[in-house]
Amino acid sequence: MGATAVALSPEDRAILALESATVAGHTCKVVVLGEGAPPPDAIREAVATRLRAAPELTWRLGGTDQEPVWMPDEGFDLAAQVGPAPGEGRLEREALDGAVARLFEQRLDRSRPLWRMDFLELDGGGLALVWRLHHALADGTAAMRFARAVLWDETPVPAAAPSRHSDDARRRAHLAGFLAREFASTRQHSPFDGRIGTHRRVAFASVALRELHDAAKQLAGATLNDAVLAVVGGALRRWLQHHHGQLGSVRVRVPVSLHEEGDDAGNRDSFFCVALPLNEPDPVARLRTAQAETAVRKADHDAEEMDHLLRSLAGVSPELGRLCSRLEDSPRRFALSVSNVPGPRAPVSVLGAPVESVHSLAEIGERHALRVAVVSLADRLCFGLCADPAIVDHLGPMAAAIEVEAHALVTAAA
C-alpha cells in the first residue's frame, strides 16, 4: 500500500460486510513456542523493527460505510496491538484451547489496525502467540506472508502460489458440467445448520505430513488435500455416529487460493464443493472418493470458473452478484468449509525459540456452525476446529478422531 488512502478491494469489502452480532470477521493463527521462549516484550520489539516489511499492519479503516478505505494510522501504537492476553494467567497446556476460544470470541477494535497478537504464558516456560487478523485485511495465504515478514527469524522458501488459468474455449466447453457440480444442492439437512450465537469452542489436531502425503499417493494416487478431506470426513462420521446416528453424505466447501506469485492482495481466493460419503466405513474408499471428486474440479478449474462467474454477475448487477453469493452460502449448498493453507516448508523460530506448532482458526458463519482450517509447518499438518458449542458439542473428540483417521490411512498404506 502507498502513502495515501486505498479503497478496499471488492473481496475485502464483502468480507467486512459479513461481520455481524454473531459472526466475528477474523482469522487466527496460534503459534506455540516451547520451553525457553523469549519474553513477550522482546517479541514486541522484534515485531516493531520489522513492520516496514508489512506496512498493511499499520493501516486502519477509514472512509465511509459505503466507501471504506485503508489509511495510515497516524496514532499507531504497537503496545495496543501486541501484548499479554488480558485476564489470562499462566496456563497448563490442556487449558490452551479454552483461552484461545475466549480470545477468538472478542472483536477487533475498528478504530485501530484490524489485528491483535496476544501472549499466553504456558507452564514449563512455553508461550502461545494468538494472532487475530481481520479477514478483510488478510486471508490465510496473506496471513502466512505477514508471519514471514514480521515474526519468523528466517524467511523459509515460500510455497509456490497457484497460477490463474485463462482458457475461454475450455470454459465454454465445460460450463455445463461446472454449473451442475457447483450449483447443486442437497436434500439432506446439514448437522451444522442452526442459528449460531457468540460463544465458540476450538480444538486442535496434528498429524505427520509426509506420512499422510505418501499414504494418499500410494493408496489412491491422491494428493495431501484429498487426504485432508478424507480424514475430516472420517472424523465427522465418528462424531455423527455418536451424536446423531444418521449418516449420509456431506457437502464440503474447499477454498482455493488464487494468489499469484509476489502479489500483495489481502484476499484472493475462490472455492469448489465436494460431497463426502459419511456412510462409507472404509477410510481408503473415502480417500478414493475424495480424490475422484477433486480431480474433476481441478482438471476443469472450477474454482477459477466460480471466481469468474461471480465477478461477471456482480459486474452486470451488484444486486445479482449479492443474490448469487447468498445462494452459495446456503447450508443446502454446503455443510462446512475445510481450508488448507501451505505454511513454512522448514522449521522456523521466533528470536531463537523453535516454533512447536502453528494452528489456524477460521470463523464460522450463519447456519454453518463448524469450520476446519489446516496449515502446514515443516513435516506437521496442523488442524484447527472452530464451532458454536450450542450446536456442535464435544469438539475435542472430533479433533482426536482426525488423528485416528490419519493413522488409519498411514497404516493401510504400510
C-alpha positions, 0 to 999 in steps of 0.5 A: 500500500502507498502513502495515501488512502486505498479503497478496499478491494471488492473481496475485502469489502464483502468480507467486512460486510459479513461481520455481524452480532454473531459472526466475528470477521477474523482469522487466527493463527496460534503459534506455540513456542516451547520451553525457553521462549523469549519474553513477550516484550522482546517479541514486541520489539522484534515485531516493531523493527520489522513492520516496514516489511508489512506496512498493511499492519499499520493501516486502519479503516477509514472512509465511509460505510459505503466507501471504506478505505485503508489509511495510515494510522497516524496514532499507531501504537504497537503496545495496543496491538501486541501484548499479554492476553488480558485476564489470562494467567499462566496456563497448563497446556490442556487449558490452551484451547479454552483461552484461545476460544475466549480470545477468538470470541472478542472483536477487533477494535475498528478504530485501530489496525484490524489485528491483535497478537496476544501472549499466553504464558504456558507452564514449563516456560512455553508461550502461545502467540494468538494472532487475530487478523481481520479477514478483510485485511488478510486471508490465510495465504496473506496471513502466512506472508505477514508471519514471514515478514514480521515474526519468523527469524528466517524467511523459509522458501515460500510455497509456490502460489497457484497460477490463474488459468485463462482458457475461454474455449475450455470454459465454454466447453465445460460450463455445463458440467461446472454449473451442475457440480457447483450449483447443486444442492442437497436434500439432506439437512446439514448437522451444522445448520442452526442459528449460531450465537457468540460463544465458540469452542476450538480444538486442535489436531496434528498429524505427520505430513509426509506420512499422510502425503505418501499414504494418499499417493500410494493408496489412491494416487491422491494428493495431501488435500484429498487426504485432508478431506478424507480424514475430516470426513472420517472424523465427522462420521465418528462424531455423527455416529455418536451424536446423531446416528444418521449418516449420509453424505456431506457437502464440503466447501474447499477454498482455493487460493488464487494468489499469484506469485509476489502479489500483495492482495489481502484476499484472493481466493475462490472455492469448489464443493465436494460431497463426502460419503459419511456412510462409507466405513472404509477410510481408503474408499473415502480417500478414493472418493475424495480424490475422484471428486477433486480431480474433476474440479481441478482438471476443469478449474472450477474454482477459477470458473466460480471466481469468474462467474461471480465477478461477471454477475456482480459486474452486470448487477451488484444486486445479482452478484449479492443474490448469487453469493447468498445462494452459495452460502446456503447450508443446502449448498454446503455443510462446512468449509475445510481450508488448507493453507501451505505454511513454512516448508522448514522449521522456523523460530521466533528470536531463537525459540523453535516454533512447536506448532502453528494452528489456524482458526477460521470463523464460522458463519450463519447456519454453518456452525463448524469450520476446519482450517489446516496449515502446514509447518515443516513435516506437521499438518496442523488442524484447527476446529472452530464451532458454536458449542450450542450446536456442535458439542464435544469438539475435542473428540472430533479433533482426536478422531482426525488423528485416528483417521490419519493413522488409519490411512498411514497404516493401510498404506504400510 
